[in-house]
Amino acid sequence: MQEPEDRIASIVYELGEMIHRRLGPGLYESVYRDILAYELRKRGLQVEIEVPVPLVWDELRFDRTYAADIVVEGLVIVEVKAVSEQHPIHKAQALTHTRLLNKRLGLVANFGLILFKQGFQRAANGMPE
């Protein structure tokens, strides 16, 4: 039986591929983020954008260390990129945000490459890659 996170990841990939095919690379990250969120909502999924990522260090609390681009169904974090090179730091950042928000799966969706599949990565926190 498929995990709910895997089902969401498949939908994100499918929609990201469709958006990339129609628009191509070269737009602002926020454009891809907002269109992806819109398409996910059209599929009936609950979507939050720019979700604050808190951090607690001993007695210090930082309420907003970063904002996760998209959180789908409260389960999967999607970090949207629009850069022409895929860097290992993108996946590492997605994993950090996934851990800090106590989720099991983060995704990197980079719309800045020639092929969308080259910029789509899983960052698993306690799930298979």
N, C-alpha and C positions, 0 to 999 in steps of 0.2 A: 504494500500500500504506500502511495506517495505521501511524503511529508507535506504539510501545508506550505512550508517555506519553499519547497521545490516546485510546487504548483505555481506559487507567486513568481518565482524566478523564471519559470517558463513563459508566463504571461508577460513579464517585464521584457524578456528577450524578444518575444514575438512583436510586441508593440514598439520596442526600440528599433528593431529591424525595419518595421513598416515606416516609422517616422524618418529614419535615416534614408531609406530608399526614396521617399517623397521629397525630403528637404536637402539631403546631402550635408556635408560638413561646412563649417564657416560661419555659423551663427553664434550668438551669445549662449552661454551655458543656461541662463535663465529661460531662454526661449524653449530649449529642449526639455528642461525640467518642467515647465508649466504645461507644455503639450503632453508630455508623458503622464503627468498627474491627471490631466483632463481625460486622456484615453483610459487610464486605469479606473477612474471614477465611472466612465461610460460602461465599463465592464462590471460595475456594481461593487467595486472594491473600496474600502475605506482608506483614504489617503490623507496624510498630513505633510505639509511642506515646511522647510526651514525649522525643524524641530531642535530646540536647544539641547546640547549635549552637556550635562552637568559632570562635575568631578569633585570628589571628596578626597582630601589628603590630610590624614590625621584629623585635626579639628578645623581645618580650612575647608570651606565650601565655595566652589566656583560654579555659579548657576549656569553660566554660558561660556564654555570653553570653545565651542564651535557649534554650528548648526548642521544637522543631517539634512541633506537636500530633500529626500522623500522617505517617509516611513509608510509601508503598505500593510494594512490590516494589523498594525501594532506588532508585526512579526519580522519584517524584512526592511533593512535600510538600503536605500539606493543612493549612491554618490554619483551625481551626474557630472561629466567632464565634457569639454569641447576643445581639446588640445590635440595638436598634430602628432604628438609622440606619447606612447604609453610608457609610464615610468613605474617601477616597482613601488614607489612611495604611495601611489594611488590606492593600491590594494592594501598596503600597510595602514594607511589612514582609515580606509573603510573598516578594517578589522578593529582598529582602536575604537572607532565610534560604535561598532557593533558590541564590543565588550563593555564600554561605558554605559550604553543604553540597555545592557543585559539582554541582548538578542542573540539568536543563533546563526543568523545569516546576513551578510552584507553583500551588496553587489556594486561593481563599478560599471557604469554605462557611459563610455566615451564616444561621443558623436563626432569627434574631430578627425577621425581616421577615414581612410578611403572605404574600408569595409567595417561595418558595425561589429561583426563577430570578432575582429581583432582587438576591439576595445571593451569587450564584455568579460568581466571576471567575477568569480565568486570569492568571498572572504568569509570562510567558515569559522565559527566559534562554537566548537562542539558538534559540528555536523561534518559529513563527508564533503570534501572539496568537489 
